[in-house]
């Protein structure tokens, strides 16, 4: 599979990335190698492998997950007290998308 520079430019635009021409060429090459590797993985016979819903397993005492317990939510005033900038009960953050 060959990734074109036009496809890389489109993905970079969607990700709001400004790539130089030399980076576009390198990314096209790297992405092409990744997709080639995935094609090789797709050739593997996994028909005897049972699907997994999650990657967690029974770890007994070594498990780091805690039991889910219902707890009261934090008061909005307490949460907003930790905000560097807040207004109308919400966190205020700088605009990051220029388009």
C-alpha positions in Angstrom: 0.0 0.0 0.0 1.4 3.4 -0.9 0.5 6.5 1.0 0.6 9.6 -1.1 1.9 12.9 0.0 -1.6 14.4 -0.7 -3.1 11.9 1.9 -0.4 12.9 4.4 -1.2 16.6 3.8 -4.9 15.9 4.3 -4.4 14.0 7.6 -2.0 16.7 8.8 -4.6 19.3 8.0 -7.3 17.4 9.9 -4.9 17.1 12.9 -4.1 20.8 12.6 -0.4 20.0 12.1 1.9 22.3 10.1 4.4 19.9 8.4 7.3 21.0 6.2 7.8 19.3 2.8 10.6 17.2 4.1 8.4 16.0 7.0 5.6 15.2 4.6 7.8 12.8 2.6 9.2 11.2 5.8 5.6 10.8 7.2 4.4 9.2 3.9 7.3 6.7 4.1 6.7 5.9 7.8 3.0 5.5 7.4 3.5 3.3 4.4 5.8 1.0 6.5 3.3 0.9 9.3 0.5 -0.1 7.0 2.7 -2.7 5.3 3.4 -4.2 8.8 -0.3 -4.3 9.5 -0.9 -6.1 6.3 1.6 -8.8 7.4 -0.2 -9.1 10.7 -3.5 -9.6 8.9 -2.0 -12.7 7.3 -1.8 -14.4 10.7 -4.4 -17.2 11.4 -6.1 -16.1 14.6 -9.2 -18.3 14.1 -8.3 -20.3 17.2 -7.7 -17.2 19.4 -10.7 -16.3 21.6 -11.7 -12.6 21.3 -11.0 -10.4 24.3 -13.4 -7.7 25.5 -10.6 -6.2 27.6 -7.0 -6.8 28.4 -7.5 -7.1 32.2 -6.9 -10.4 33.8 -7.4 -11.9 37.3 -4.3 -10.8 39.1 -5.3 -11.5 42.7 -3.4 -9.6 45.2 -1.3 -7.8 42.7 -4.3 -6.1 41.0 -4.1 -2.3 41.2 -7.8 -1.8 40.4 -10.1 -0.7 43.2 -13.7 -1.9 43.8 -16.3 0.5 42.3 -18.2 2.2 45.1 -20.8 4.9 44.9 -19.6 8.1 46.5 -21.0 11.6 46.7 -19.9 14.0 43.9 -17.6 16.9 44.7 -19.3 20.3 45.2 -18.9 22.6 42.3 -17.5 25.4 44.4 -14.8 23.0 45.8 -13.8 22.0 42.3 -13.8 25.5 40.9 -11.6 26.6 43.8 -8.8 24.6 42.2 -9.3 26.1 38.8 -6.7 28.6 37.6 -9.5 30.5 35.7 -13.2 29.8 36.1 -16.4 31.5 35.2 -20.1 30.7 35.5 -19.3 27.4 37.2 -17.0 26.1 34.4 -13.2 25.9 33.8 -12.0 28.6 31.4 -9.2 27.5 29.0 -7.3 29.3 26.3 -8.6 28.8 22.7 -6.4 26.2 21.0 -8.1 25.9 17.6 -7.5 28.9 15.3 -9.7 27.9 12.4 
